């Protein structure tokens, strides 16, 4: 089989790239080693920047998002028994939209099926070869049959554990990583959210986050140690601990109920440099991971594939290679700004094991400064709603 672009991974990054190329008349094949049902069963967050919403509109999948997505014009910071709101629209004129990543994936998957785009699921033993040559090859197996997909370019949108980055020689890239000494336990429940906008809580017992998926489905997180197991966190224990970490008035109106999903996730910051290797381009979690505190993971993936799609369109329409050559540098400028913001949000909101009382007082001072300074609040708001894209 031949195609222009082989896209490895059918999460939001891969599917969005596939639709952007389809809209430009560029042939692409999407491969994944999982089934569609498995991919849609994964629970992920979904705070979308305007840039991401615009991309979904561009590929024609924004209808459900605009019908069911929740527009958030700010967030709440809770600390020292107080709660302070950061007003995004007043400070930046922009907002974010809460719409689950699973729903984004579903919308993109349905659009790809409707347009007849080639998608290969449950592809086993995927290998990427010859990406330094003019015609890279993707090899994979389905059942007892071996297959080859020849292409012009490979887009590695296959996540942190994917085959694309693992296929690179170690000397070809450099990684930057910080693994945080704590994790998040998350609980999903069919209960109304405790607030209309997200609450980020800094508490002496640890960080807490009150989020939601809809007006009737809530998502809550608690900072926990890496040694803890999800089986140790029964629903009653989770709800009781959450109430302890929230402002008393918020805790009183919290509606509890049985969990429909519960999991523990470690937190890390991770970046690969460069993001291009010959005709292989990394995008999304294959190239970078951010702690979820800043809500940047999906949005960074969207900006990556926007840059990559524009570069590929220029190549196929005009034979222009400069945008492809500049892909890595352009992406990484935005990646590191998002990494900085996510690290900063994580550092001021979580109890750090080595921070001590001095660290706790520095956090308090930082949060009080955010509550008092319009300039500081504006800096937070600008990063949260999404910095402008590099359009050069």
C-alpha positions as CSV (number, residue, x, y, z in Angstrom):
1,X,0.0,0.0,0.0
2,X,1.2,3.5,-0.8
3,X,0.2,6.8,0.8
4,X,1.5,10.3,1.2
5,X,1.6,10.4,5.0
6,X,1.6,7.4,7.4
7,X,0.1,8.5,10.8
8,X,1.0,6.2,13.7
9,X,-1.5,6.6,16.5
10,X,-5.2,7.3,16.4
11,X,-5.6,9.5,19.4
12,X,-6.7,13.1,19.0
13,X,-3.3,14.2,17.5
14,X,-3.2,11.5,14.8
15,X,-6.9,11.8,13.9
16,X,-6.8,15.6,13.9
17,X,-3.7,15.5,11.6
18,X,-5.5,13.0,9.3
19,X,-8.5,15.3,9.0
20,X,-6.4,18.4,8.4
21,X,-4.6,16.6,5.6
22,X,-7.9,15.1,4.2
23,X,-9.4,18.6,4.0
24,X,-6.3,19.7,2.0
25,X,-6.6,16.7,-0.4
26,X,-3.5,14.9,0.9
27,X,-3.8,11.2,1.3
28,X,-3.0,9.7,4.7
29,X,-3.4,6.3,6.5
30,X,-3.9,6.2,10.2
31,X,-2.5,3.1,12.1
32,X,-3.0,2.0,15.7
33,X,-2.3,-1.2,17.6
34,X,-5.5,-0.9,19.6
35,X,-9.1,-1.2,18.7
36,X,-11.5,1.8,18.3
37,X,-13.5,0.5,21.3
38,X,-10.3,0.4,23.5
39,X,-9.3,3.9,22.4
40,X,-12.7,5.3,23.2
41,X,-12.7,3.7,26.6
42,X,-9.7,5.7,27.9
43,X,-10.7,8.4,30.3
44,X,-8.9,11.7,29.6
45,X,-9.3,15.3,30.6
46,X,-10.4,18.0,28.2
47,X,-9.8,21.7,28.8
48,X,-9.5,23.1,25.3
49,X,-7.8,26.3,24.3
50,X,-9.3,28.5,21.6
51,X,-6.6,27.3,19.2
52,X,-7.8,23.7,19.7
53,X,-11.4,24.6,19.3
54,X,-10.6,26.5,16.1
55,X,-8.8,23.4,14.7
56,X,-11.8,21.2,15.4
57,X,-14.1,23.7,13.7
58,X,-11.7,23.7,10.7
59,X,-12.0,20.0,10.2
60,X,-15.8,20.1,10.6
61,X,-16.2,18.3,14.0
62,X,-17.1,21.3,16.2
63,X,-20.9,20.9,16.3
64,X,-21.1,18.6,19.4
65,X,-18.4,20.5,21.1
66,X,-20.3,23.8,20.8
67,X,-23.5,22.1,21.9
68,X,-22.2,20.2,24.9
69,X,-18.9,21.9,25.8
70,X,-18.8,24.1,28.8
71,X,-17.4,27.6,28.3
72,X,-15.3,28.5,31.3
73,X,-14.3,32.2,31.7
74,X,-12.1,31.6,34.7
75,X,-10.7,29.3,37.4
76,X,-10.7,29.4,41.1
77,X,-7.6,29.2,43.4
78,X,-8.3,28.0,46.9
79,X,-5.7,28.4,49.7
80,X,-5.5,29.4,53.3
81,X,-9.3,29.1,53.8
82,X,-9.9,31.6,51.0
83,X,-11.0,31.3,47.3
84,X,-9.9,33.7,44.6
85,X,-11.2,33.7,41.0
86,X,-8.9,34.4,38.0
87,X,-11.2,36.0,35.4
88,X,-9.8,35.0,32.0
89,X,-12.2,37.1,29.9
90,X,-11.5,40.3,31.9
91,X,-7.8,39.7,31.8
92,X,-7.3,38.3,28.2
93,X,-10.6,38.6,26.4
94,X,-10.6,34.8,25.9
95,X,-11.9,31.6,27.6
96,X,-11.5,27.8,27.5
97,X,-14.0,25.1,26.8
98,X,-14.4,21.9,28.9
99,X,-15.1,19.0,26.6
100,X,-13.7,15.6,27.3
101,X,-10.8,14.2,25.3
102,X,-12.7,11.0,24.7
103,X,-15.5,13.0,23.0
104,X,-12.9,14.8,20.9
105,X,-11.5,11.4,19.8
106,X,-15.0,10.1,19.1
107,X,-15.9,13.1,16.9
108,X,-12.7,12.9,14.9
109,X,-13.0,9.1,14.5
110,X,-16.6,9.4,13.2
111,X,-15.5,12.2,10.8
112,X,-12.7,10.0,9.5
113,X,-15.1,7.1,8.9
114,X,-17.6,9.4,7.2
115,X,-15.1,10.8,4.7
116,X,-13.7,7.3,3.9
117,X,-10.2,7.9,5.3
118,X,-8.1,4.8,5.6
119,X,-7.7,3.7,9.2
120,X,-6.0,0.4,10.3
121,X,-6.7,-0.7,13.8
122,X,-5.2,-3.6,15.8
123,X,-2.0,-3.4,13.7
124,X,0.6,-5.5,15.6
125,X,4.4,-5.3,15.6
126,X,4.4,-1.9,13.9
127,X,7.9,-0.9,12.7
128,X,9.0,2.3,11.1
129,X,12.0,2.0,8.7
130,X,14.0,4.0,6.2
131,X,12.8,7.4,7.5
132,X,16.1,8.9,6.4
133,X,15.3,7.9,2.8
134,X,12.9,9.4,0.2
135,X,10.2,6.6,0.8
136,X,9.9,5.5,4.4
137,X,8.2,2.2,5.2
138,X,5.8,1.2,7.9
139,X,5.6,-2.5,8.5
140,X,2.9,-4.2,10.6
141,X,1.1,-7.4,11.0
142,X,-2.6,-8.2,11.1
143,X,-3.4,-11.8,12.0
144,X,-1.0,-14.0,10.1
145,X,-0.4,-11.5,7.3
146,X,2.6,-9.1,7.1
147,X,2.0,-5.7,5.4
148,X,4.0,-2.8,4.2
149,X,2.9,0.8,3.9
150,X,5.2,3.0,1.8
151,X,4.9,6.8,2.3
152,X,6.6,10.1,1.9
153,X,6.4,11.0,5.6
154,X,5.7,9.4,8.9
155,X,3.9,11.3,11.7
156,X,4.6,9.7,15.1
157,X,1.4,10.5,17.1
158,X,1.6,7.3,19.1
159,X,2.2,8.6,22.6
160,X,4.9,8.3,25.2
161,X,5.2,4.5,24.9
162,X,4.9,4.4,21.1
163,X,7.1,2.8,18.6
164,X,8.2,5.9,16.7
165,X,10.4,7.4,19.3
166,X,11.6,4.0,20.4
167,X,12.8,3.3,16.8
168,X,15.2,6.2,16.9
169,X,18.9,5.6,17.7
170,X,19.7,7.0,21.2
171,X,22.3,9.4,19.8
172,X,19.7,11.0,17.6
173,X,17.9,12.9,20.3
174,X,18.1,14.3,23.8
175,X,15.5,14.0,26.5
176,X,14.7,16.4,29.4
177,X,12.7,14.9,32.2
178,X,11.4,15.5,35.7
179,X,9.4,12.9,37.5
180,X,7.4,14.4,40.3
181,X,7.4,12.6,43.7
182,X,3.6,12.3,43.9
183,X,0.7,11.4,41.7
184,X,-3.0,12.1,41.3
185,X,-5.9,9.8,42.2
186,X,-8.9,10.7,40.1
187,X,-12.5,9.8,40.6
188,X,-15.2,10.1,37.9
189,X,-18.9,10.2,39.1
190,X,-22.3,10.9,37.7
191,X,-22.9,13.8,40.1
192,X,-23.3,17.5,39.5
193,X,-20.1,19.5,39.7
194,X,-19.5,21.3,43.0
195,X,-18.8,24.6,41.1
196,X,-19.4,26.1,37.7
197,X,-15.6,26.5,37.1
198,X,-12.6,24.5,38.1
199,X,-11.2,24.8,41.6
200,X,-7.5,24.3,42.2
201,X,-6.9,23.9,45.9
202,X,-3.6,24.2,47.8
203,X,-4.0,22.5,51.2
204,X,-1.7,21.3,53.9
205,X,-3.0,17.8,53.3
206,X,-2.2,18.0,49.6
207,X,-3.5,19.4,46.3
208,X,-7.1,18.9,45.2
209,X,-8.8,19.7,41.9
210,X,-12.6,19.9,41.3
211,X,-13.3,19.5,37.6
212,X,-16.2,18.2,35.4
213,X,-17.1,16.6,32.1
214,X,-20.7,18.0,31.9
215,X,-23.4,19.5,34.1
216,X,-24.1,16.0,35.5
217,X,-20.7,14.3,35.4
218,X,-17.8,15.4,37.7
219,X,-14.1,14.6,37.8
220,X,-12.1,15.1,41.1
221,X,-8.4,14.7,41.8
222,X,-6.3,14.4,45.0
223,X,-2.6,14.5,45.4
224,X,-1.3,11.1,46.6
225,X,2.0,9.3,47.1
226,X,3.4,7.1,44.4
227,X,3.3,4.2,46.8
228,X,-0.4,4.2,47.1
229,X,-2.7,1.8,45.2
230,X,-6.1,2.7,43.8
231,X,-7.6,-0.3,45.7
232,X,-6.7,1.5,49.0
233,X,-9.0,4.4,48.0
234,X,-12.6,3.4,48.5
235,X,-15.2,5.9,47.5
236,X,-15.9,6.9,51.1
237,X,-12.3,7.6,51.8
238,X,-11.9,9.7,48.6
239,X,-15.0,11.9,49.3
240,X,-14.0,12.4,53.0
241,X,-10.5,13.4,52.0
242,X,-11.7,15.7,49.3
243,X,-14.0,17.5,51.7
244,X,-11.0,18.1,54.1
245,X,-9.0,19.8,51.3
246,X,-11.8,22.1,50.1
247,X,-13.1,25.4,51.5
248,X,-15.8,24.6,54.1
249,X,-18.6,26.3,52.1
250,X,-17.6,24.3,48.9
251,X,-17.3,21.0,50.9
252,X,-20.9,21.5,52.3
253,X,-22.4,21.6,48.8
254,X,-20.4,18.7,47.4
255,X,-22.7,16.0,46.0
256,X,-21.1,12.6,46.4
257,X,-22.0,9.3,44.7
258,X,-20.5,6.0,43.5
259,X,-17.4,6.2,41.3
260,X,-17.7,5.1,37.7
261,X,-13.9,5.2,37.2
262,X,-11.0,5.6,39.5
263,X,-7.3,5.6,38.8
264,X,-3.9,6.9,39.9
265,X,-1.6,8.7,37.5
266,X,2.0,9.7,38.1
267,X,3.1,13.2,37.1
268,X,6.1,14.0,34.9
269,X,7.6,16.7,32.6
270,X,9.3,15.3,29.5
271,X,10.6,16.8,26.3
272,X,12.4,15.3,23.3
273,X,14.7,17.4,21.1
274,X,14.5,17.6,18.2
275,X,11.0,16.5,17.0
276,X,12.0,15.7,13.4
277,X,14.3,12.9,12.2
278,X,14.5,12.8,8.4
279,X,11.0,12.1,7.2
280,X,9.7,11.1,10.7
281,X,8.0,13.8,12.8
282,X,7.0,13.3,16.4
283,X,3.9,15.1,17.7
284,X,1.9,15.1,20.9
285,X,2.8,12.8,23.8
286,X,5.4,11.0,21.6
287,X,7.5,14.2,21.9
288,X,6.5,15.8,25.2
289,X,4.5,15.2,28.4
290,X,3.3,17.9,30.8
291,X,1.8,17.4,34.3
292,X,-1.9,17.9,34.0
293,X,-2.0,20.8,36.4
294,X,-1.8,23.3,33.5
295,X,-4.3,21.5,31.2
296,X,-1.8,21.6,28.3
297,X,-1.4,18.0,27.0
298,X,-4.1,17.9,24.4
299,X,-3.6,21.5,23.4
300,X,0.1,21.0,22.8
301,X,-0.7,18.0,20.6
302,X,-3.2,20.1,18.6
303,X,-0.6,22.9,18.0
304,X,2.0,20.3,16.9
305,X,-0.3,18.8,14.3
306,X,-1.4,22.3,13.2
307,X,2.2,23.2,12.5
308,X,2.9,19.8,10.8
309,X,-0.2,19.9,8.6
310,X,0.6,23.4,7.4
311,X,4.1,22.4,6.6
312,X,3.0,19.3,4.7
313,X,0.4,21.3,2.8
314,X,3.0,23.8,1.7
315,X,5.3,20.9,0.6
316,X,2.6,19.2,-1.5
317,X,1.2,22.4,-3.0
318,X,4.3,24.4,-3.6
319,X,7.3,22.1,-3.1
320,X,8.3,24.3,-0.1
321,X,10.5,22.5,2.4
322,X,11.3,25.4,4.8
323,X,8.3,24.8,7.0
324,X,9.1,21.1,7.3
325,X,12.7,22.0,8.2
326,X,11.5,24.5,10.8
327,X,8.9,22.2,12.4
328,X,10.9,21.1,15.4
329,X,12.1,24.5,16.3
330,X,8.7,26.1,16.0
331,X,7.0,23.4,18.1
332,X,9.6,23.4,20.8
333,X,9.3,27.1,21.4
334,X,5.6,26.6,22.3
335,X,6.4,23.3,24.1
336,X,8.8,24.8,26.5
337,X,6.5,27.7,27.4
338,X,3.8,25.1,28.2
339,X,6.3,23.0,30.2
340,X,7.3,26.1,32.2
341,X,3.6,27.0,32.9
342,X,2.7,23.4,33.9
343,X,5.7,23.0,36.1
344,X,5.0,26.4,37.8
345,X,1.3,25.5,38.4
346,X,2.4,22.1,39.8
347,X,5.0,23.7,42.1
348,X,2.7,26.3,43.7
349,X,-0.3,24.0,44.3
350,X,1.2,20.7,45.5
351,X,2.7,19.8,48.8
352,X,6.3,19.0,47.9
353,X,7.9,16.3,50.0
354,X,11.2,18.3,50.3
355,X,9.6,21.7,50.5
356,X,9.3,21.9,54.3
357,X,7.7,24.9,56.0
358,X,9.8,27.3,54.0
359,X,8.4,25.9,50.7
360,X,4.8,26.1,52.1
361,X,5.2,29.8,53.0
362,X,6.7,30.5,49.5
363,X,3.7,28.8,47.9
364,X,1.4,30.9,50.1
365,X,3.2,34.1,49.1
366,X,2.9,33.2,45.4
367,X,-0.8,32.5,45.7
368,X,-1.4,35.7,47.6
369,X,0.5,37.7,45.0
370,X,-1.7,36.1,42.3
371,X,-4.8,37.2,44.2
372,X,-3.5,40.8,44.6
373,X,-1.6,41.5,41.4
374,X,-3.5,42.0,38.1
375,X,-0.2,41.6,36.3
376,X,0.5,38.2,37.9
377,X,-3.1,37.1,37.4
378,X,-2.9,38.1,33.7
379,X,0.3,36.1,33.2
380,X,-1.5,33.0,34.6
381,X,-4.6,33.7,32.5
382,X,-2.6,34.2,29.3
383,X,-0.8,30.8,29.6
384,X,-4.0,29.0,30.7
385,X,-6.1,30.1,27.8
386,X,-3.3,29.5,25.4
387,X,-0.4,31.6,24.1
388,X,-0.6,32.7,20.4
389,X,0.7,30.4,17.8
390,X,3.8,31.1,15.8
391,X,2.5,32.0,12.4
392,X,5.8,33.0,10.8
